[in-house]
Amino acid sequence: MTSRASGRPSGRPPSTSRAQILLGAQELIERDGWQKLTIRHLAGYLGVGAATLYHHVRDREDLLVQLLNARASELQHPAMPEDPAERIVAAATAIHDTLSAAPWATEILIADDLVGEDSLRMVETMVAAAIDCGLTPIAAADLYRSIWYFTAGEILVRSHSARRNADRDRPNYRDSVFRDLSPTQFPVLAGLGNEWPSIAQRDTYQAGLRALVEGLLQRARAD
């Protein structure tokens, strides 16, 4: 098939920019999942040869790192509060809000342990703020890791729940289980059964984050 305007085979541009490559890779990830992303698959999707992509990326791992850095470049850098504990909350919230818009990036981060320099700026802010709160560097790093696990888990649970709820052909087994619990065996949960769907939709990240930060700082100072 030939393009009437240029005479070139349609879908085969003479060159592909880095931005086009990253956009195409993100589209494939959102459609098929990041595990299925390969250089050959992406080249076919973009309508170019694999050699064209190797002008911009070394391999699949480099492509994933570039995707993460592109996402990190969109991270909002809010004005940081003077109070170091509030800086931790602000930095964690910025990470959460950026990754919530692209849950696939969280999946890559926790599965392949890939990270680029651009992704570390908020991590630096959080660890430094924890040290300013009186923690040792090791304790500050532990605090960051606990916050990251909490944040990543919250993002992925909500993402998977949203996909499940979007599939109207799949019954929401969890909600029906709570509604059908025996009041004798599970009096508290059974009493919440009809409310559970709305409870599960509540956004409790900020409240949980603040409680986690306060608790971790208090315990680390005591230790």
PyMOL commands that set and color helices and strands:
alter all, ss='L'
color gray80, all
select helices_A, chain A and resi 18-32+34-36+39-46+50-53+60-73+84-100+103-112+117-132+137-166+173-179+187-201+205-222
alter helices_A, ss='H'
color red, helices_A
deselect
rebuild
show_as cartoon
